Amino acid sequence: MPLRTALIGLSSSATTSWASGAHLPGLLTPKGRSLLPITALLNSSVDSAKRAISIYNLPATTKAYGNPEDLANDPDIDLVICNTRVDTHYQTILPSIKKGKDVYVEWPVAGNIGDIDVLVKEAEKSGSRVAVGIQRRWTPQAVKLRELLADGKGKLGKVLSSNVSAFGGTIDREILPTGLKYFAEREVGGHPINISNAHLLDTILSVLGELSPSTTHAALQLQRPDVRIRDPVTKNIVETVRSNVPDLFSLHGTIASSSATFTYFFRRGQPFPGRPSLEWTINCEFGEVRLVSPSTLSFGTSNKDEPITIHVHWFEEDKVEEVKWQWSEEEEELPVIARTVFRSLVAFGEGKDSVDGWVDIKDAQSRAHQLEGFLRQWESQGNS
């Protein structure tokens, strides 16, 4: 049965256009229309929703809402997909969760841990099925790496250690555009540590396995507290703000399932010229895997990104082999930014289990608590 879908946050004027760029293309494919037909939009006002319906040429029958309660009370809506700014997620989806509707909310789940915990409890009470957009666990690169490692029983043998170096999260190490000024405000909940860094770390741990908490040590640092804000139209610096968000995150620990040593380093902004945005090695008994992403740490969000490569060095033969990965034919028809989102939406819409293509809110809650623990430890050391 199709899930009649309300898309929340489809705006033509937002600084970031995740709803239009990552969600809408898949929803407008033949499979998307049949499985998750867009039945309503919810924006900041009814007029804003009506403008978006017109701008994106959605059917005239598409309903326009400006209030989350009104949307939640619509019996003709089965699924709501939330793409608003993170600090509005909670109030936007809570009414629909209380009504027991299916919900797909982008990561981070909410602006603070308390709100996330409430959403989990309300979903448990109502029976609402809530998916969270940590969809990069199902990029073809991550899927291919899980196949290669095969729980230590494949040709590579047991995982012994793994190392990650990542640079990005924002285009510049110190400048933010006006629309992303809140990236320097920890209280909003949406910033590079909780977004780009969190997506990457979650993807990597989905491949390697979770860290043993007793072995885990994180070190965070705010290297550039004074952040310049630039108008993207005039290119002029309009103000300088004081950030309270770390711009460096390093992690060391042991993977619980394999006892492998894990080291991880993320720094906001550009890498050294010529150095890749992401380099990830996995050292195993009989070979070493190396993933290199030259221009992004997000496993692909733009058609302009340089190709991500995976190679294996087989120790016995002293031979390096390239490992091919690919999108499905259906996904290749979409912009890169929309492919993994579409994969997760389809799995959710088809009613697949949450370990097969989408992330349940309780799983996401655990990741959020892990990251919040690291940030609170940093703050307890006198940083803020």
Secondary structure, DSSP 4 states (H G I P E B T S, - for coil): ----EEEE---SS-SS-HIIIIIHHHHTSHHHHHHS-EEEEE-SSHHHHHHHHHHTT--TT-EEES-HHHHHT-TT--EEEE-S-GGGHHHHHHHHHHTT-EEEEESS-SSSHHHHHHHHHHHHHHT--EEEE-GGGGSHHHHHHHHHHGGGTSTT-SEEEEEEEEEESSSSSSEEEGGGGGGG-GGGS-STTTTHHHHHHHHHHHHH--B-GGG-EEEEE-S--EEEEE-TTT--EEEEEE--S-SEEEEEEEBTTT--EEEEEEEES--STTS-SEEEEEEESSEEEEEEESS-SSS--STTSPPPEEEEEETTTTEEEEE-----HHHHTS-HHHHHHHHHHHHHHTT--TTSS-EEHHHHHHHHHHHHHHHHHHHHTT--
